[in-house]
Amino acid sequence: MANIAFVQHRLGRTDGVSLEVDKWRAILERMGHTVHYLAGNEDVPGGNCIPELYPMHPVTNRILMNATRELKDYADGAALLRETREHADRIKPRFLSFLREKKIDLLFPNNLASVGYNLPGMLALYETLEESGVKAVCHNHDFWWEESGEVYPTCPEVVEFYERYAPPVLPNVRHCVINRIAQAELKRRKGVDARVVPNVFDFNQPPWRTDAYNADFRETIGLGPNDLFFLQATRVLDRKGIELAVDVIAELQKPENRRRLESAPLFDGREFGPDSRIVLVCAGYVETIGLSGSYASSLAAKAAELGVEVLWCADRVKHSRGSEGGRKTYSLWDSYVAADFVTYPSYWEGWGNQLIEAVYAKLPVLLFEYPVYVSDLRAAAFEVVSLGTELGPRDARGLVTVPTDKLKSAADGVVRWLQDTGAREKAVEHNFASARKRYSYEALETILRDILAESL
């Protein structure tokens, strides 16, 4: 059996990379391997921490913001890279010490090697792989060149840096990606053959249900029993397109649609009445890594303008159940148990973890058909309420739009699945069966056995 380590700038959160690493760990440990975590934060009990890996470390973050947003704290790109070099020199010895102390046989770097959030960490990792010769499989969820809106190189030196190090091309390093678009682009840019490993979910775990712990979730976040709960389970950042969910809820708030909702019981027998609210619940945290930071405020301003109520509850929804600051916290899965509908209007995703989570939870989904959905996930033939595949012009706040007819048809679909119990159940059961066939732990275990056989 092998000593295996996952390295990433942060782990143990509710972001897709953290959740996916947890899944790989569970399968590898079930296979008998020993698994270690190395990150810049200490959210994982028993994990190993190098604080400089965390993108919000003051030096790391200064480098990040100057490299990807605005070059203002350094005289030029050369000066930026000099501090990147100095900071990497603080990180690399700790990488090498970790490999020796834990006797690591195989390293799984995640987005640290590809997305561009941590230039010093990326450089230190590259040189660690080069000098140690340790075998590694880079699990590249996202790349710096993708149209996610998160990484904008500010000078030629940063572009050259990324092209050299992100991701590393070395004889002891293999690569995995999570979609076909990334596979083709990595081959085109760097001549690297990468294996597509789709994100997965544990479809054999007990169903998420209301229990003594989560029964008060709605009440805790301020919802009444007959309010409609639309769950946005993702992090809050630009490419998630959450403004499209706001637009659909604004459409649902129109008198003619409220009358329709009041005309018949909801799918579970509740009555939607004149005093019932339609609420968008943002359970994920507001992302700040590599971003301008204005998205959440623009989103809130738009919602207020349209009269759409948004509840921000990331302070109560964490990686797992527990307490923080003397207050009870819930797992992300508890939020699904309480929801009536899931919104997933992202216009860019590397995969779609929250989509598969919604499918597992047997909840209907409002979806914008983002490029990777079209290239990889559409083959699963999920039944969703679609916002289409084409964005309209951005509004005055820089938020994305879709044509009005798409909003109206989406609102019609949402109303149907809130009231037609039979149609709703048929759709969610179909989606569950299709996802279980393609994206299960069993499917991933087969792939991991192949990867280990090739890499160890």
Secondary structure as a PSIPRED ss2 file (coil, helix, strand):
# PSIPRED VFORMAT (PSIPRED V4.0)

   1 M C   1.000  0.000  0.000
   2 A C   1.000  0.000  0.000
   3 N E   0.000  0.000  1.000
   4 I E   0.000  0.000  1.000
   5 A E   0.000  0.000  1.000
   6 F E   0.000  0.000  1.000
   7 V E   0.000  0.000  1.000
   8 Q C   1.000  0.000  0.000
   9 H C   1.000  0.000  0.000
  10 R C   1.000  0.000  0.000
  11 L C   1.000  0.000  0.000
  12 G C   1.000  0.000  0.000
  13 R C   1.000  0.000  0.000
  14 T C   1.000  0.000  0.000
  15 D C   1.000  0.000  0.000
  16 G H   0.000  1.000  0.000
  17 V H   0.000  1.000  0.000
  18 S H   0.000  1.000  0.000
  19 L H   0.000  1.000  0.000
  20 E H   0.000  1.000  0.000
  21 V H   0.000  1.000  0.000
  22 D H   0.000  1.000  0.000
  23 K H   0.000  1.000  0.000
  24 W H   0.000  1.000  0.000
  25 R H   0.000  1.000  0.000
  26 A H   0.000  1.000  0.000
  27 I H   0.000  1.000  0.000
  28 L H   0.000  1.000  0.000
  29 E H   0.000  1.000  0.000
  30 R H   0.000  1.000  0.000
  31 M C   1.000  0.000  0.000
  32 G C   1.000  0.000  0.000
  33 H C   1.000  0.000  0.000
  34 T E   0.000  0.000  1.000
  35 V E   0.000  0.000  1.000
  36 H E   0.000  0.000  1.000
  37 Y E   0.000  0.000  1.000
  38 L E   0.000  0.000  1.000
  39 A E   0.000  0.000  1.000
  40 G C   1.000  0.000  0.000
  41 N C   1.000  0.000  0.000
  42 E C   1.000  0.000  0.000
  43 D C   1.000  0.000  0.000
  44 V C   1.000  0.000  0.000
  45 P C   1.000  0.000  0.000
  46 G C   1.000  0.000  0.000
  47 G C   1.000  0.000  0.000
  48 N E   0.000  0.000  1.000
  49 C E   0.000  0.000  1.000
  50 I C   1.000  0.000  0.000
  51 P H   0.000  1.000  0.000
  52 E H   0.000  1.000  0.000
  53 L H   0.000  1.000  0.000
  54 Y C   1.000  0.000  0.000
  55 P C   1.000  0.000  0.000
  56 M C   1.000  0.000  0.000
  57 H C   1.000  0.000  0.000
  58 P H   0.000  1.000  0.000
  59 V H   0.000  1.000  0.000
  60 T H   0.000  1.000  0.000
  61 N H   0.000  1.000  0.000
  62 R H   0.000  1.000  0.000
  63 I H   0.000  1.000  0.000
  64 L H   0.000  1.000  0.000
  65 M H   0.000  1.000  0.000
  66 N H   0.000  1.000  0.000
  67 A H   0.000  1.000  0.000
  68 T H   0.000  1.000  0.000
  69 R C   1.000  0.000  0.000
  70 E C   1.000  0.000  0.000
  71 L C   1.000  0.000  0.000
  72 K C   1.000  0.000  0.000
  73 D C   1.000  0.000  0.000
  74 Y C   1.000  0.000  0.000
  75 A C   1.000  0.000  0.000
  76 D C   1.000  0.000  0.000
  77 G H   0.000  1.000  0.000
  78 A H   0.000  1.000  0.000
  79 A H   0.000  1.000  0.000
  80 L H   0.000  1.000  0.000
  81 L H   0.000  1.000  0.000
  82 R H   0.000  1.000  0.000
  83 E H   0.000  1.000  0.000
  84 T H   0.000  1.000  0.000
  85 R H   0.000  1.000  0.000
  86 E H   0.000  1.000  0.000
  87 H H   0.000  1.000  0.000
  88 A H   0.000  1.000  0.000
  89 D H   0.000  1.000  0.000
  90 R H   0.000  1.000  0.000
  91 I H   0.000  1.000  0.000
  92 K H   0.000  1.000  0.000
  93 P H   0.000  1.000  0.000
  94 R H   0.000  1.000  0.000
  95 F H   0.000  1.000  0.000
  96 L H   0.000  1.000  0.000
  97 S H   0.000  1.000  0.000
  98 F H   0.000  1.000  0.000
  99 L H   0.000  1.000  0.000
 100 R H   0.000  1.000  0.000
 101 E H   0.000  1.000  0.000
 102 K H   0.000  1.000  0.000
 103 K C   1.000  0.000  0.000
 104 I C   1.000  0.000  0.000
 105 D C   1.000  0.000  0.000
 106 L E   0.000  0.000  1.000
 107 L E   0.000  0.000  1.000
 108 F E   0.000  0.000  1.000
 109 P E   0.000  0.000  1.000
 110 N C   1.000  0.000  0.000
 111 N H   0.000  1.000  0.000
 112 L H   0.000  1.000  0.000
 113 A H   0.000  1.000  0.000
 114 S C   1.000  0.000  0.000
 115 V C   1.000  0.000  0.000
 116 G C   1.000  0.000  0.000
 117 Y C   1.000  0.000  0.000
 118 N C   1.000  0.000  0.000
 119 L H   0.000  1.000  0.000
 120 P H   0.000  1.000  0.000
 121 G H   0.000  1.000  0.000
 122 M H   0.000  1.000  0.000
 123 L H   0.000  1.000  0.000
 124 A H   0.000  1.000  0.000
 125 L H   0.000  1.000  0.000
 126 Y H   0.000  1.000  0.000
 127 E H   0.000  1.000  0.000
 128 T H   0.000  1.000  0.000
 129 L H   0.000  1.000  0.000
 130 E H   0.000  1.000  0.000
 131 E H   0.000  1.000  0.000
 132 S H   0.000  1.000  0.000
 133 G C   1.000  0.000  0.000
 134 V C   1.000  0.000  0.000
 135 K E   0.000  0.000  1.000
 136 A E   0.000  0.000  1.000
 137 V E   0.000  0.000  1.000
 138 C E   0.000  0.000  1.000
 139 H E   0.000  0.000  1.000
 140 N E   0.000  0.000  1.000
 141 H C   1.000  0.000  0.000
 142 D C   1.000  0.000  0.000
 143 F C   1.000  0.000  0.000
 144 W C   1.000  0.000  0.000
 145 W C   1.000  0.000  0.000
 146 E C   1.000  0.000  0.000
 147 E C   1.000  0.000  0.000
 148 S C   1.000  0.000  0.000
 149 G C   1.000  0.000  0.000
 150 E C   1.000  0.000  0.000
 151 V C   1.000  0.000  0.000
 152 Y C   1.000  0.000  0.000
 153 P C   1.000  0.000  0.000
 154 T C   1.000  0.000  0.000
 155 C C   1.000  0.000  0.000
 156 P H   0.000  1.000  0.000
 157 E H   0.000  1.000  0.000
 158 V H   0.000  1.000  0.000
 159 V H   0.000  1.000  0.000
 160 E H   0.000  1.000  0.000
 161 F H   0.000  1.000  0.000
 162 Y H   0.000  1.000  0.000
 163 E H   0.000  1.000  0.000
 164 R H   0.000  1.000  0.000
 165 Y H   0.000  1.000  0.000
 166 A C   1.000  0.000  0.000
 167 P C   1.000  0.000  0.000
 168 P C   1.000  0.000  0.000
 169 V C   1.000  0.000  0.000
 170 L C   1.000  0.000  0.000
 171 P C   1.000  0.000  0.000
 172 N C   1.000  0.000  0.000
 173 V E   0.000  0.000  1.000
 174 R E   0.000  0.000  1.000
 175 H E   0.000  0.000  1.000
 176 C E   0.000  0.000  1.000
 177 V E   0.000  0.000  1.000
 178 I C   1.000  0.000  0.000
 179 N C   1.000  0.000  0.000
 180 R H   0.000  1.000  0.000
 181 I H   0.000  1.000  0.000
 182 A H   0.000  1.000  0.000
 183 Q H   0.000  1.000  0.000
 184 A H   0.000  1.000  0.000
 185 E H   0.000  1.000  0.000
 186 L H   0.000  1.000  0.000
 187 K H   0.000  1.000  0.000
 188 R H   0.000  1.000  0.000
 189 R H   0.000  1.000  0.000
 190 K H   0.000  1.000  0.000
 191 G C   1.000  0.000  0.000
 192 V C   1.000  0.000  0.000
 193 D C   1.000  0.000  0.000
 194 A C   1.000  0.000  0.000
 195 R E   0.000  0.000  1.000
 196 V E   0.000  0.000  1.000
 197 V C   1.000  0.000  0.000
 198 P C   1.000  0.000  0.000
 199 N C   1.000  0.000  0.000
 200 V C   1.000  0.000  0.000
 201 F E   0.000  0.000  1.000
 202 D C   1.000  0.000  0.000
 203 F C   1.000  0.000  0.000
 204 N C   1.000  0.000  0.000
 205 Q C   1.000  0.000  0.000
 206 P C   1.000  0.000  0.000
 207 P C   1.000  0.000  0.000
 208 W C   1.000  0.000  0.000
 209 R C   1.000  0.000  0.000
 210 T C   1.000  0.000  0.000
 211 D C   1.000  0.000  0.000
 212 A C   1.000  0.000  0.000
 213 Y C   1.000  0.000  0.000
 214 N C   1.000  0.000  0.000
 215 A C   1.000  0.000  0.000
 216 D C   1.000  0.000  0.000
 217 F H   0.000  1.000  0.000
 218 R H   0.000  1.000  0.000
 219 E H   0.000  1.000  0.000
 220 T H   0.000  1.000  0.000
 221 I H   0.000  1.000  0.000
 222 G C   1.000  0.000  0.000
 223 L C   1.000  0.000  0.000
 224 G C   1.000  0.000  0.000
 225 P C   1.000  0.000  0.000
 226 N C   1.000  0.000  0.000
 227 D C   1.000  0.000  0.000
 228 L E   0.000  0.000  1.000
 229 F E   0.000  0.000  1.000
 230 F E   0.000  0.000  1.000
 231 L E   0.000  0.000  1.000
 232 Q E   0.000  0.000  1.000
 233 A C   1.000  0.000  0.000
 234 T C   1.000  0.000  0.000
 235 R C   1.000  0.000  0.000
 236 V E   0.000  0.000  1.000
 237 L C   1.000  0.000  0.000
 238 D H   0.000  1.000  0.000
 239 R H   0.000  1.000  0.000
 240 K H   0.000  1.000  0.000
 241 G C   1.000  0.000  0.000
 242 I H   0.000  1.000  0.000
 243 E H   0.000  1.000  0.000
 244 L H   0.000  1.000  0.000
 245 A H   0.000  1.000  0.000
 246 V H   0.000  1.000  0.000
 247 D H   0.000  1.000  0.000
 248 V H   0.000  1.000  0.000
 249 I H   0.000  1.000  0.000
 250 A H   0.000  1.000  0.000
 251 E H   0.000  1.000  0.000
 252 L H   0.000  1.000  0.000
 253 Q C   1.000  0.000  0.000
 254 K C   1.000  0.000  0.000
 255 P H   0.000  1.000  0.000
 256 E H   0.000  1.000  0.000
 257 N H   0.000  1.000  0.000
 258 R H   0.000  1.000  0.000
 259 R H   0.000  1.000  0.000
 260 R H   0.000  1.000  0.000
 261 L H   0.000  1.000  0.000
 262 E H   0.000  1.000  0.000
 263 S C   1.000  0.000  0.000
 264 A C   1.000  0.000  0.000
 265 P C   1.000  0.000  0.000
 266 L C   1.000  0.000  0.000
 267 F C   1.000  0.000  0.000
 268 D C   1.000  0.000  0.000
 269 G C   1.000  0.000  0.000
 270 R C   1.000  0.000  0.000
 271 E C   1.000  0.000  0.000
 272 F C   1.000  0.000  0.000
 273 G C   1.000  0.000  0.000
 274 P C   1.000  0.000  0.000
 275 D C   1.000  0.000  0.000
 276 S C   1.000  0.000  0.000
 277 R C   1.000  0.000  0.000
 278 I E   0.000  0.000  1.000
 279 V E   0.000  0.000  1.000
 280 L E   0.000  0.000  1.000
 281 V E   0.000  0.000  1.000
 282 C E   0.000  0.000  1.000
 283 A C   1.000  0.000  0.000
 284 G C   1.000  0.000  0.000
 285 Y C   1.000  0.000  0.000
 286 V E   0.000  0.000  1.000
 287 E C   1.000  0.000  0.000
 288 T C   1.000  0.000  0.000
 289 I C   1.000  0.000  0.000
 290 G C   1.000  0.000  0.000
 291 L C   1.000  0.000  0.000
 292 S C   1.000  0.000  0.000
 293 G C   1.000  0.000  0.000
 294 S C   1.000  0.000  0.000
 295 Y H   0.000  1.000  0.000
 296 A H   0.000  1.000  0.000
 297 S H   0.000  1.000  0.000
 298 S H   0.000  1.000  0.000
 299 L H   0.000  1.000  0.000
 300 A H   0.000  1.000  0.000
 301 A H   0.000  1.000  0.000
 302 K H   0.000  1.000  0.000
 303 A H   0.000  1.000  0.000
 304 A H   0.000  1.000  0.000
 305 E H   0.000  1.000  0.000
 306 L H   0.000  1.000  0.000
 307 G C   1.000  0.000  0.000
 308 V C   1.000  0.000  0.000
 309 E E   0.000  0.000  1.000
 310 V E   0.000  0.000  1.000
 311 L E   0.000  0.000  1.000
 312 W E   0.000  0.000  1.000
 313 C C   1.000  0.000  0.000
 314 A C   1.000  0.000  0.000
 315 D C   1.000  0.000  0.000
 316 R C   1.000  0.000  0.000
 317 V E   0.000  0.000  1.000
 318 K E   0.000  0.000  1.000
 319 H C   1.000  0.000  0.000
 320 S C   1.000  0.000  0.000
 321 R C   1.000  0.000  0.000
 322 G E   0.000  0.000  1.000
 323 S E   0.000  0.000  1.000
 324 E E   0.000  0.000  1.000
 325 G C   1.000  0.000  0.000
 326 G C   1.000  0.000  0.000
 327 R E   0.000  0.000  1.000
 328 K E   0.000  0.000  1.000
 329 T E   0.000  0.000  1.000
 330 Y E   0.000  0.000  1.000
 331 S E   0.000  0.000  1.000
 332 L H   0.000  1.000  0.000
 333 W H   0.000  1.000  0.000
 334 D H   0.000  1.000  0.000
 335 S H   0.000  1.000  0.000
 336 Y H   0.000  1.000  0.000
 337 V H   0.000  1.000  0.000
 338 A H   0.000  1.000  0.000
 339 A C   1.000  0.000  0.000
 340 D C   1.000  0.000  0.000
 341 F E   0.000  0.000  1.000
 342 V E   0.000  0.000  1.000
 343 T E   0.000  0.000  1.000
 344 Y E   0.000  0.000  1.000
 345 P C   1.000  0.000  0.000
 346 S C   1.000  0.000  0.000
 347 Y C   1.000  0.000  0.000
 348 W C   1.000  0.000  0.000
 349 E C   1.000  0.000  0.000
 350 G C   1.000  0.000  0.000
 351 W C   1.000  0.000  0.000
 352 G C   1.000  0.000  0.000
 353 N H   0.000  1.000  0.000
 354 Q H   0.000  1.000  0.000
 355 L H   0.000  1.000  0.000
 356 I H   0.000  1.000  0.000
 357 E H   0.000  1.000  0.000
 358 A H   0.000  1.000  0.000
 359 V H   0.000  1.000  0.000
 360 Y H   0.000  1.000  0.000
 361 A C   1.000  0.000  0.000
 362 K C   1.000  0.000  0.000
 363 L C   1.000  0.000  0.000
 364 P C   1.000  0.000  0.000
 365 V E   0.000  0.000  1.000
 366 L E   0.000  0.000  1.000
 367 L E   0.000  0.000  1.000
 368 F C   1.000  0.000  0.000
 369 E C   1.000  0.000  0.000
 370 Y C   1.000  0.000  0.000
 371 P H   0.000  1.000  0.000
 372 V H   0.000  1.000  0.000
 373 Y H   0.000  1.000  0.000
 374 V H   0.000  1.000  0.000
 375 S H   0.000  1.000  0.000
 376 D H   0.000  1.000  0.000
 377 L H   0.000  1.000  0.000
 378 R H   0.000  1.000  0.000
 379 A H   0.000  1.000  0.000
 380 A H   0.000  1.000  0.000
 381 A C   1.000  0.000  0.000
 382 F C   1.000  0.000  0.000
 383 E C   1.000  0.000  0.000
 384 V C   1.000  0.000  0.000
 385 V E   0.000  0.000  1.000
 386 S E   0.000  0.000  1.000
 387 L C   1.000  0.000  0.000
 388 G C   1.000  0.000  0.000
 389 T C   1.000  0.000  0.000
 390 E C   1.000  0.000  0.000
 391 L C   1.000  0.000  0.000
 392 G C   1.000  0.000  0.000
 393 P C   1.000  0.000  0.000
 394 R C   1.000  0.000  0.000
 395 D C   1.000  0.000  0.000
 396 A C   1.000  0.000  0.000
 397 R C   1.000  0.000  0.000
 398 G C   1.000  0.000  0.000
 399 L C   1.000  0.000  0.000
 400 V C   1.000  0.000  0.000
 401 T C   1.000  0.000  0.000
 402 V C   1.000  0.000  0.000
 403 P C   1.000  0.000  0.000
 404 T H   0.000  1.000  0.000
 405 D H   0.000  1.000  0.000
 406 K H   0.000  1.000  0.000
 407 L H   0.000  1.000  0.000
 408 K H   0.000  1.000  0.000
 409 S H   0.000  1.000  0.000
 410 A H   0.000  1.000  0.000
 411 A H   0.000  1.000  0.000
 412 D H   0.000  1.000  0.000
 413 G H   0.000  1.000  0.000
 414 V H   0.000  1.000  0.000
 415 V H   0.000  1.000  0.000
 416 R H   0.000  1.000  0.000
 417 W H   0.000  1.000  0.000
 418 L H   0.000  1.000  0.000
 419 Q H   0.000  1.000  0.000
 420 D C   1.000  0.000  0.000
 421 T H   0.000  1.000  0.000
 422 G H   0.000  1.000  0.000
 423 A H   0.000  1.000  0.000
 424 R H   0.000  1.000  0.000
 425 E H   0.000  1.000  0.000
 426 K H   0.000  1.000  0.000
 427 A H   0.000  1.000  0.000
 428 V H   0.000  1.000  0.000
 429 E H   0.000  1.000  0.000
 430 H H   0.000  1.000  0.000
 431 N H   0.000  1.000  0.000
 432 F H   0.000  1.000  0.000
 433 A H   0.000  1.000  0.000
 434 S H   0.000  1.000  0.000
 435 A H   0.000  1.000  0.000
 436 R H   0.000  1.000  0.000
 437 K H   0.000  1.000  0.000
 438 R H   0.000  1.000  0.000
 439 Y C   1.000  0.000  0.000
 440 S E   0.000  0.000  1.000
 441 Y H   0.000  1.000  0.000
 442 E H   0.000  1.000  0.000
 443 A H   0.000  1.000  0.000
 444 L H   0.000  1.000  0.000
 445 E H   0.000  1.000  0.000
 446 T H   0.000  1.000  0.000
 447 I H   0.000  1.000  0.000
 448 L H   0.000  1.000  0.000
 449 R H   0.000  1.000  0.000
 450 D H   0.000  1.000  0.000
 451 I H   0.000  1.000  0.000
 452 L H   0.000  1.000  0.000
 453 A H   0.000  1.000  0.000
 454 E H   0.000  1.000  0.000
 455 S H   0.000  1.000  0.000
 456 L C   1.000  0.000  0.000
